[in-house]
Amino acid sequence: MLIWVDGGYQGQDFLRFVMDTHRWIIQPVLRKDRVKGFVPITQRWKVERTFGWFNWCRRLSKDYEILPQTSEALIYVANIRIMLRRLA
């Protein structure tokens, strides 16, 4: 599983820990230094857009849940709702 992370998570110790513990591949998404001003980074834009979609769901807009399993289930429900709207 490939996971995009912010540039702050690019240390070798962190990458090794995530690979050994969860068997995930971490790829830091870095900004190009030559560009000035605001330029959206493609992978980061996808994540921010998804979080924006989750804010349309009342239960996901704030941290109401106690158990992480409940939050995970609600994220699945929100994704199903988004996909059904697109298919309709």
C-alpha positions as CSV (number, residue, x, y, z in Angstrom):
1,M,0.0,0.0,0.0
2,L,1.4,3.3,-1.0
3,I,0.7,6.3,1.2
4,W,1.6,9.9,0.4
5,V,2.8,12.0,3.3
6,D,3.9,15.6,3.9
7,G,7.6,16.4,3.4
8,G,8.1,16.5,7.2
9,Y,7.8,12.7,7.3
10,Q,10.8,11.8,5.2
11,G,13.3,10.6,7.8
12,Q,14.8,7.2,7.3
13,D,13.9,6.1,10.9
14,F,10.2,6.9,10.3
15,L,10.2,5.2,6.9
16,R,11.8,2.1,8.4
17,F,9.3,2.0,11.3
18,V,6.3,2.3,9.1
19,M,7.6,-0.4,6.7
20,D,8.5,-2.8,9.5
21,T,5.3,-2.3,11.6
22,H,2.6,-1.9,9.0
23,R,4.2,-3.0,5.7
24,W,3.2,0.3,4.0
25,I,5.3,2.2,1.5
26,I,5.6,5.9,2.4
27,Q,6.3,8.5,-0.4
28,P,6.9,12.1,0.7
29,V,5.2,14.6,-1.5
30,L,7.5,17.6,-1.8
31,R,7.0,21.1,-3.2
32,K,9.3,22.2,-6.1
33,D,11.7,24.8,-4.9
34,R,11.8,26.7,-8.2
35,V,8.1,27.6,-8.1
36,K,7.1,30.8,-6.4
37,G,3.6,31.5,-5.0
38,F,0.8,29.0,-4.6
39,V,0.9,25.9,-6.8
40,P,-1.4,23.0,-5.8
41,I,0.5,19.7,-5.4
42,T,-1.6,17.0,-7.1
43,Q,-1.4,14.3,-4.5
44,R,-1.9,16.7,-1.6
45,W,-4.8,18.3,-3.4
46,K,-6.6,14.9,-3.6
47,V,-6.3,14.4,0.2
48,E,-7.5,17.9,1.0
49,R,-10.5,17.6,-1.4
50,T,-11.4,14.3,0.3
51,F,-11.3,15.9,3.7
52,G,-13.5,18.7,2.4
53,W,-16.1,16.1,1.2
54,F,-16.1,14.5,4.7
55,N,-17.0,17.9,6.2
56,W,-20.4,17.6,4.4
57,C,-21.2,14.7,6.8
58,R,-22.3,16.0,10.2
59,R,-20.7,13.2,12.2
60,L,-17.4,13.7,10.5
61,S,-17.2,17.4,10.7
62,K,-16.3,17.3,14.4
63,D,-14.6,14.6,16.5
64,Y,-17.7,13.3,18.2
65,E,-16.8,9.6,18.3
66,I,-15.0,7.9,21.2
67,L,-13.9,4.7,19.4
68,P,-11.6,4.9,16.3
69,Q,-13.6,2.0,14.9
70,T,-16.7,4.1,14.8
71,S,-14.9,6.9,13.0
72,E,-13.6,4.4,10.5
73,A,-17.1,3.0,9.9
74,L,-18.5,6.6,9.3
75,I,-15.7,7.3,6.8
76,Y,-16.7,4.2,4.9
77,V,-20.3,5.3,5.0
78,A,-19.3,8.8,3.8
79,N,-17.3,7.3,0.9
80,I,-20.2,5.1,-0.1
81,R,-22.5,8.1,-0.1
82,I,-20.1,10.1,-2.3
83,M,-19.8,7.2,-4.8
84,L,-23.5,6.6,-4.9
85,R,-24.1,10.3,-5.7
86,R,-21.6,10.1,-8.5
87,L,-23.2,7.0,-10.0
88,A,-26.7,8.4,-9.9
